[in-house]
Amino acid sequence: MISPKPYIKTLAPYQPGLPIEVVARSYGLQPDAIIKLNSNENPHGPSPAAVEAMRHALQNSHRYPDTFSLTRLLSEQLGVSGDSLILGNGSNDIIDLIARTFLGNNDESIVSQYAFAMYEVAIQTVGASSHIVPANNYGHDLEAMKNALAAKTKVVWIANPNNPTGTFISYADLENFITQVPKNCIIVLDEAYYEYLEPSERHNTALWPAKYPNVIIIRTFSKIHGIAGLRVGYAIAAPHIAELINRVRLPFTNNHLAVVAASAALLDHKFIEMSRKTNANERRKIEQQLTLHGIDFIPSKGNFITLRISDSAVYDSLLRQGIIVRPLDNYGLSGWIRVSIGLPQENDCFINTLIPLVSSAKKK
């Protein structure tokens, strides 16, 4: 009998959000009538510049992809050296690469109670263990994470802003934490939602790996850049760390069209700023309505809001009416859902559908 490694037997695979086609088929709905608010995608679609770039690049699809141009652009835009960059097939790929490079049997990783589920998948896949630190007000408790450090701790994972709770750690607190972590322990800062921060809130963390060689920054093109379906992510690390991770990376994991689209999207500053401003305005509008109607939520810095519905029947009713959101039971947040910020009309429809459902559930 063929048997996998023991720790694979107990591995719970990552569960992505329900796709439109499945919901349409399950509830007898028209796909174009469904509002998808469960995967934190950019509702404006891909950058127009990315679409145009792919159209021109199609004729060269017979060639293996060349990532040099994207690496050069990232280097220029971020102000980091090219040898400090790692490209991946989405940031999930980067997470997996880091785990495979630095973790193994008897090693331990520290994660927060409400951390992105892919960290645990990557950790367990390589036979390492997780030390889960209780959250503080749904966010990372840096003091508790510091106190959890042990001799066998090899990697600490921190998403900022955090997914799925949307909480944010100040850069001063984060940098203070970094200085207290042993230099032989990797600190991963997952900044998938970095571009959704107000410009005044951002810190140039891309330069941190040069200052703190045990820090790795992860970012993605799946969120504000609007090309989640093309799978492009990247990391910034000290050159000797990047070199180790790139040894593990398979060749040609980024396809030709994805590389071309990411390069164009990176330079489409007008689209990025429009997406950020629209998201901030719509998120504020939803939070105001939730407050007005007494619905608990966690203030968010991302392109989503996590809120309490208490009764799972509310989630089921939303699905039946063609509104897909993300239940958070698998994160230990039973009775909570995560809702992506959609287009203005989608958000209005969601709020107008949600409020009577929650009101009715509270009366039961």
N, C-alpha and C positions, 0 to 999 in steps of 0.2 A: 504493500500500500504506500502510495506517495504521500509524504507528510511534510508540511511547511515548517519553518522555524517556529518554536513554541509560542513566541510572542506575536506571531502573525495570526494564530488561531483566535486570539482574543481581541484582535484589532477591529475597532469599529470604523468602517469607511466613512469618509466625509460625505455628508448629504447636501448636495446643492439645492438651491431653491427650485420649486416646481416650474417647469417650462410652460409656456402658453399652450402648446399643442396638447399636453396632458390634461390641463384644466378644461380646455375646450371640449375635448372628447369625453371627459368624465361628467361634465355638467350640461352637455348639449348646447354649448355656446359658440358663437362665431368668434374665431381667433382675433379678428380686428376690433372686436368689441371689448376685449379683455384688457384690463389695466394691470400691468406688471410692476409691482412695487416691492419686490422681494430679493433683489440681487445687487442693489446699490450701483446700478448702471447709470450712465449719463442719459437722461431722457431725451436730450437733444440729438442723440445719435453720434456718429463719428465726426471728427473735425472735417469740414468740407475740403480742406487742403489734403487731408489724408486720403479721402475718396478719389480726388483728382490724381494724386500721386500714384495710387494703385492702378488707376485706369491706364496711365502711361507705362507702368511697369509690367503689365500683363505679358507683353510680347517677349520679355526676358525670363519668363517663368521656367524655361528649360534649363536655366543656369542654377547652380547651387547658390544659396544666399551668401552675401558678403556683408558682414556686420561692421566693417570698418567705418563706414560713413556714419552710422548711428552712434558708435562709440566715440568718434571724433566730435560729433555734435553735442553729445552728453558732456564730454570733457570740456568743451568750450562754454556751454550754458551753465554748468555747475561750478566751473573753476577748479576742476580736479584733473589729475593726470589720467591718461587713458589706461595705464596699467593698474589703476585702482578700481576699474569697472568690471562687473560681471553681468552678462545678459542672460536672461532666462525665458522660458516658455510660460510667461506670466510670473507673478511674484510667488505663487505656490511652488513653482519649480525652484526658485531661489531658496525658499524655506527648506525644501527637500535636500538641495545641494549642501546647505549649511549643516543640516543634521547628519548627512552621510559623510561629510568631511571631518566633523569634530566630535561626533557622538558614537558610542558603541556600548557593548555590554558593560554593566557596572557603572556607567556614567549617569549623571543626573542633570536634568534641566529644570529651571525654575520658570513657572508660568503663573499668571494671575488667575483667580477664580473664574473670571468671565473673559478669558483670552480667546482669540480666534481659534477655531477648532482644528485648523490645519497644523498648528504647532504640535498638538498631541499626536496627530496621525504621523507626522514626520519623526517625532521622538520615538514612538513605539515601533515604527517600521525598522529602525536600526537597533532595536533591543535595549534602548536606554529607558530610564524611568523619569517620571515627572514629579516634581514637588509643587503641588498646587497651593498657592498662597491666598488666603481669604482676601476678598476685595474690601476696599474702603469706600463706602458710598458709591458702589458700582464701578469704581475705578481702581487703578493699580495702587497698592499700598507699598510704596518704595521702602519704607522703614522695615516693614515685615519681610519684604523680599531680600533686603540686605541681611536681616537676621537669619534668613533661611539658607544663606550661603554656607556650603560645606566643602570639604576637601574634594569630594567627587563631583561637585557642580562644575559643569563645563560650558553651559550656555544658559543665558537668561534672555527671555523673550518679552519684549514690551512693544505694544502697538500704541502709537500716539498720533492722532486720536485713536481711541480704542474701538475695535469692532468686536461685539455688537452693541456696546453701551454708548459709544460716542463721547466718552469722557476724555479729558485732556489734562496732561501734566505740564506744569510750567517748565520752561527750558532750564531755568535756574535750579529747580529741584532735580531735574533729570541729570544735569551736569554734576551736581553735587553727589548724586547716587553713583554715577560713573566713576568718580574719583575714589569711592570707597569699595569698589569691587576689585578683587585681585586681578592683576594684569594677565594672568593665564586663563581667565574666564572670559569667553566671548559674550558681548552684550549686543543683541539684535534689536535695532529700533525699526519697527515696521511702520513706514509712513505712507501707506496706501492712500490716505485721505489728506495728506499734507497740503495739497494745492487748494483744498476747500477752506483752509484757515484764512482769516483776514490777513492781508499783507503785513499789517502792523503786529500781528501775533506770531509771525514766522521767525524762525532763527535759521541761519545758514548751517544746518546740521551736516550738510554734505562735506563740510571741512573738518568735522569731528574725527573721522578715522585717521587723518594726518596728525591730529593732536593726541588722540586716544586710540592706539593701534588695535585694541581689543574690541572696538566698536564697529559694527556693520550696519549700514543704513539700507533699508529695502524700500523701493518705490515701484510704481506700476503705471502702465498706460491704460489699464482697464477701467479707471474711474473717471476723472475729469476729462481725460483725453478722448474717451468715448470709443475705444477699440477693444473692448473686453473679449469679443469673439476672435480676435487675432492672436491673443496670448503673447504679450510682451511685458516683461518686468525687468528690473535691473537692481543691482546692489552696488554700493560704494564701500570699499574697504581699504585698509592699508595694503600697498602693493604685494607684500609677501603673503598676506591673508588671501587676497584676490587670486594670486597665483595658485595657491593650494586648492581653492574652490574650483577654479577653472580646469584643474587637472581632472576633477570628478565629472565636470560638465560634458555631456555628450556633444559631438559635433553637429552643427546644422539644426539645433533645436528651435531656432527662430526662422520661419520660412521667409522667402523673398518678399512677398507682399506685406507681411507683418513688419519687416524691417523698414521698408520704404514708407509705409503708413506711419509708423512711429516717428521716423525722422521728420516727416511733414507736420505731424501733430505737435511735436515738441516745439516747433517754431510758430505755431498758430496761436500767438498770444492773445489775439482778439477773441477767438473762440473760447480759450481757457478762461479769460476774465469774464466773458458773458456767462459762461456756465457757473462760475463761482458766485457772481452777483445774483443771478436768478435763483440759485440754490439757497443762498442766504436769505433772500426775500421770502421765498416760499416756505422755507423751514420756520422762519419767524412767524409767518401767517398761520401755519399749522399749530405751532406751539401756543400761540395766542388763543386759538379755538379750543385746544385741549385744556388750557388753563380756565377758560370761560366756562367750560362744561364739567369741570372737576375731574378730569381724567389724568391720572398720574403719568408722568413721563420723565425721562432722564434728559436733561439739557444736553444737546449734542453739538459737536464741532464738525461733524461729517456731513455726508449727503443722505442722512437717514435719521430717524427718531425711534427710540425704543419706548414703548408705552404699555401700560397695564390694561388688560381687558378682563381679567379675572376669570370669565367664563369662556371655555374653549368653543362654545357654541357661536360666539361672536366671530371667531376665525372661520368656522365652517360657513356661516351666513355670508361673510365677505366673499369667500370662494364661490359660493352658489350664485352670487351676483356679479361674478367676473372680476373681482379685485383680489389679486394675489399679493399677500404679505408673508412675512417670515415668522413662524412660531418659534419660540426660543426655549422650548422644553428641554432640548438636548444640551442647552447651556446652563441648566439648573434654574432657569427663569420661567417656571411654569406660570401661566396666566399672563405672560408678556408677549408682545409681538414687536418685530422690527419692521419699520415702514420706510422704504426708500422715498426720497423726495422726487416726485415726478414733474410733469408739465403742469402749469397752473390749473388747467381744466381737469386733469387727472387728480390733483390734490383736492380740488373742490368736491369732486365726486366721492373721493375717499371719505372726507370729513362728513359730508352730508349723509353718507351711508353709515358711517361708524357711529355717530352720535346717538341716533335712535336705538341702534343695536345695544350699545353699552348701557343706555338709560333703561332699556327693557330688561337687560341682564341684572342690573342692580336691584330691580323691584322683585326679583324672584326670591 
